[in-house]
Amino acid sequence: MKPEDINWVRKQFKNNKVWVAADKRGQPIILKNKVCIKYQLDQEHQYWVNQKTVAEIAADGAPRNSLKTDVNGQSTPRSREKTPSPPVTDPPNAVSIHTDGASSGNPGPSGIGVVMAYGGHEKEISKYIGIATNNIAELTAIQTALMSLKRNDLPVRIYTDSGYACGLLLSGWKAKKNVALVRAIKELMARFTDLKIIKVKGHSGIRGNERADQLATSAITSCENTTE
């Protein structure tokens, strides 16, 4: 297949968001039970990995069941997509924030993206954070957003596609790693009178989430281009 005939679709590989080579119908191209992936769209390096290690991105950021091949050689998800939840309406005068983290290698070069909106104004943060895991990047994005707020008396709604972050910060998961980072974020959260962290489905057309992802990945790309 010619390079111009390849489409790159978003999937998940070992808890990291990657791009997978696909045909014009969006179906991953499978050769000898392997698919071609890369961590950034503009990078030259590509990797062939077992198709079973590549999964759909679930609503909570965790991998769905891996892809399977039908009788025609086409890959299809093992499970159907769930019906998306109805949109959440922010309270009046709320600060609306979308955050995302990305890691090229997991661990590897990592970046964060934050989109903050309030009263018709919008602020974006794109920052390279060094070598880290995807989970650290997701948490750091939330921490950075909280540290950027100048007032704690306004309603704050933070939207993230990280099931890991929501589990630790909302569902009472006990942190086995990144303990200090989680503790620092919880201390920041306690300062706000009305703060909610809301899990959204990643790469589902939510403008803030898509933009936060672009900011996170571009932070990595910008740093890699600077060091070359």
N, C-alpha and C positions, 0 to 999 in steps of 0.2 A: 504494500500500500504506500502511495506517495505521501510525503510529509503534509502536503496541502490538503489531503483527504482525511487527516487525523483530527478528531475533536478531542479536547481534554476535558474530562469530567471530574467533579469533586467526589472523592471517596475517603475512606479511612484505612490506614495501615499502621498496625501496632500502636493504637491510641493516638495517632498523629494524622492530621488532615493532609492529604496528598492529591496530586492530579494523576489521573489514569488515562492512558491512550484509548480512545474509543472510535467507533466508526461513525458514519453520518447519522445513524439512528440513536447514537448515544450509548451503544452497547460496547463494553470493554472488549478490546481485541485480545484474543487468547491464542498463544502459540505454545504448544507442548505444555499445557496446563499452567502457563505463566502469563502475567500481564506486565505491561511497561508502566512504570510510575516515575514521577519526579516531584520534588517538594515545592519548587517554584516554577511558574510557567516560563519564565525567561532564562532558566538555567540550562546549561548544555548537558550536564550529567543526567543520565537516565538509568533506571535499575529495572531488571526483570525479576519479579518475585512470584511466588506461588499464588495462584488465584484465590486459594482458600484463606490467605492471610489478608485479603482486601475485602472490606465490608462497606455497607451503606452507613451513612452518618445518621444516627438516631436523633430523636427530638431532644434527648438529654445529653447528647454529645458522646454517648457510649456506642461501641460498635454493634450493629445488628448482626444477625447471622451472616456468614460469608456467602459469596456469590456461588451459584451452582450453574452448570451448563445443561441446556435442554438438548433434545435429540437433534436439533439443527445446529448445535454448536454455539448457540447464543446464551449469554449469561443473564440470569434473572435473579432478583432477590428471593430468598427463601420465605420471607414473610411480607405481607402486604403493609403498605403505609397506613398508619393510623389517621383517622380524621383529625385535621388540625383543630386546635383549641380556638375558641372565639377570641378576638383581639381584646387586650386589656386596656381599659380606659384610665389614663392617669388622672388623679384629682386635680382640681384647679390650682394654679400657681405652683405646680410641681416641677422639679428638675428631672428631666428624662435623660437617662444615660444608657448607652449601649457599649459594652466592652467585649474585647476578644483578645486572645493570645495565640501566638504561632511559634512553632519550633521546627527548624529545618534539620531533622536528625533525631530529635527526642531521646537523649539530650543533644543539643546542637545550637547553632546561632538562633536566637529567639528575639521576638519583638512583641509589642503590645499596641493595641489600637483602642481609642476611647472617643466616643461621639457624645457630646453633652449639649442638651437643648433646654433653653429656658426663656420664656417671654419673647419668642420670635428670634432670639439670638442663638447661635450655635458655635461650639468650640470643638476642635479636633486635636487629639494627641496621638502622635506616631513616634514610638521610642524603641530603640534597640537596647536590650537588657543583658546582652552577653550570652554566654553558654548556659542553657537551662533546659528544663523539660517543658512540654506543652502545658502540664498542670501548673507549674510555677508561673508560666507566662499568663495563664488565665487568672490566677490569683493576683498577680502583680498588676494586671490591668484594672481589677476591681479596687485594689489598694490605691493605685495612682488616681483613679477617679475620685475616691473619697478624700484623698489628700488635696485634691484640686478645688474642692468646694469651700467657699469662703463663709457660708452661712450654714448653720445646723438646725435652724428653726423652720425651714421650708420642707415640704414633702419631697422625698427623693425616691425615685424608682430606677433601679439598675437592672438592665436586661442582659443576660448572658446565656450562651448555649452550652456552657460547661456543667455537665451533671456532677462532676467531681467538686467544683466550687460550691454548687448548691447543696450537695450532700454535707460538706464540711461546715458551711456557714448557716444552713437552714435546718438540716435534718438530723443534726446531732451526731454525725459520723465522728469517730475519734481519729484524729490525725496521727498517722504512723510516720509520715514524712512531712517536711515543710511545717513543722510544729510552730516555730517562731513566727513564720509568715502568717499562718492562720490566726495565731494569738494577736498579732499586731492588727490584722484586719478587724477582728471582733472588737478590739478596743476602740478602733475608729468608728465602727458601727454604733457602739453604745453612746456616742456623742450626739446622735441625731434623734430628734423627737418623733419623726415619722419616716422610717426607712424600710423599703422592701426590696429584696432581690428576687427577680422573676426569671424563671427558666424559659427560654424560647427555643424553637427548632432552628438549628443552624442551616444556612443556605436554602432558605425557603422563601426568599423574596422580601424579607423584612429589611427595609432600607437601612436602618441604623445598624443592624447586625452585619449586613453585607459590607457597609462602609467601614465598620470597625475591623472586619477581617482584612479588608484591603489595606488599611493603615498598619495593621500588625505585620502582614507579609511584606509590605513595601519597606518597613523599617529594617527588616532582615536584608532585603535586596540592596537597599541603599548602602548598608554597612559592608556587604560583600563586594559591591562595586568599588567602594572607597579603598578597601584593602588590597585589591588586585593590582 
